[in-house]
């Protein structure tokens, strides 16, 4: 297992935020300028990094704070 494969404990709450705003992943991608494939990676907890500029765009469109989108849970060892 490489360092990139190790559990990091960061959780993305994109599904919840989209549901609360009655918005689809496709609509978010169009409004933010991010591919559906990249948003799916983020939504499905497979992302290993996110640019601050991307995070800022998502937060602007969803009218939320980074802490609404991301949380940390201690990973299982």
C-alpha positions as a Markdown table, in Angstrom:
| # | Residue | x | y | z |
|---|---|---|---|---|
| 1 | Unk | 0.0 | 0.0 | 0.0 |
| 2 | Unk | 1.4 | 3.4 | -1.0 |
| 3 | Unk | 0.9 | 6.6 | 1.0 |
| 4 | Unk | -1.8 | 7.6 | -1.5 |
| 5 | Unk | -3.7 | 4.4 | -0.9 |
| 6 | Unk | -3.8 | 4.8 | 2.9 |
| 7 | Unk | -7.1 | 5.9 | 4.4 |
| 8 | Unk | -7.2 | 9.6 | 5.1 |
| 9 | Unk | -10.5 | 10.0 | 6.9 |
| 10 | Unk | -11.8 | 13.0 | 5.0 |
| 11 | Unk | -15.4 | 12.5 | 3.9 |
| 12 | Unk | -17.2 | 14.5 | 1.2 |
| 13 | Unk | -20.9 | 15.3 | 1.7 |
| 14 | Unk | -21.7 | 16.2 | -1.8 |
| 15 | Unk | -24.8 | 13.9 | -2.0 |
| 16 | Unk | -26.4 | 15.5 | 1.0 |
| 17 | Unk | -25.7 | 19.1 | -0.2 |
| 18 | Unk | -27.0 | 18.3 | -3.7 |
| 19 | Unk | -30.2 | 16.7 | -2.3 |
| 20 | Unk | -30.8 | 19.7 | 0.0 |
| 21 | Unk | -30.5 | 22.0 | -3.0 |
| 22 | Unk | -32.4 | 19.8 | -5.4 |
| 23 | Unk | -29.5 | 19.9 | -7.8 |
| 24 | Unk | -28.0 | 17.1 | -9.9 |
| 25 | Unk | -24.3 | 16.3 | -10.2 |
| 26 | Unk | -24.5 | 17.2 | -13.9 |
| 27 | Unk | -26.0 | 20.6 | -13.1 |
| 28 | Unk | -23.2 | 21.2 | -10.5 |
| 29 | Unk | -20.6 | 20.2 | -13.0 |
| 30 | Unk | -22.0 | 22.6 | -15.6 |
| 31 | Unk | -22.2 | 25.5 | -13.2 |
| 32 | Unk | -18.8 | 24.9 | -11.7 |
| 33 | Unk | -17.0 | 23.9 | -14.9 |
| 34 | Unk | -15.9 | 20.5 | -13.6 |
| 35 | Unk | -16.3 | 17.2 | -15.5 |
| 36 | Unk | -18.9 | 14.7 | -14.3 |
| 37 | Unk | -16.1 | 12.1 | -14.0 |
| 38 | Unk | -14.1 | 14.3 | -11.6 |
| 39 | Unk | -17.2 | 15.2 | -9.5 |
| 40 | Unk | -18.1 | 11.5 | -9.3 |
| 41 | Unk | -14.6 | 10.7 | -8.0 |
| 42 | Unk | -15.2 | 13.4 | -5.3 |
| 43 | Unk | -18.7 | 12.2 | -4.5 |
| 44 | Unk | -17.7 | 8.6 | -4.2 |
| 45 | Unk | -15.0 | 9.2 | -1.7 |
| 46 | Unk | -12.2 | 8.3 | -4.2 |
| 47 | Unk | -10.6 | 11.7 | -4.4 |
| 48 | Unk | -7.1 | 12.1 | -2.9 |
| 49 | Unk | -6.9 | 15.9 | -3.3 |
| 50 | Unk | -9.0 | 18.9 | -4.2 |
| 51 | Unk | -7.7 | 22.3 | -5.4 |
| 52 | Unk | -8.8 | 25.2 | -3.2 |
| 53 | Unk | -10.0 | 26.9 | -6.4 |
| 54 | Unk | -12.3 | 23.9 | -7.1 |
| 55 | Unk | -13.5 | 23.8 | -3.5 |
| 56 | Unk | -14.2 | 27.5 | -3.6 |
| 57 | Unk | -16.3 | 27.1 | -6.9 |
| 58 | Unk | -18.3 | 24.2 | -5.4 |
| 59 | Unk | -18.9 | 26.2 | -2.2 |
| 60 | Unk | -20.0 | 29.3 | -4.2 |
| 61 | Unk | -22.5 | 27.3 | -6.3 |
| 62 | Unk | -23.8 | 25.3 | -3.4 |
| 63 | Unk | -23.9 | 28.4 | -1.1 |
| 64 | Unk | -22.0 | 26.5 | 1.6 |
| 65 | Unk | -18.8 | 26.6 | 3.6 |
| 66 | Unk | -15.9 | 24.0 | 3.1 |
| 67 | Unk | -16.9 | 22.5 | 6.5 |
| 68 | Unk | -20.4 | 21.8 | 5.1 |
| 69 | Unk | -18.8 | 19.8 | 2.2 |
| 70 | Unk | -15.9 | 18.1 | 4.1 |
| 71 | Unk | -15.5 | 16.4 | 7.4 |
| 72 | Unk | -12.9 | 14.3 | 9.1 |
| 73 | Unk | -13.4 | 10.9 | 10.7 |
| 74 | Unk | -10.4 | 9.0 | 12.2 |
| 75 | Unk | -9.7 | 6.2 | 9.7 |
| 76 | Unk | -9.7 | 2.6 | 10.8 |
| 77 | Unk | -6.1 | 1.4 | 11.2 |
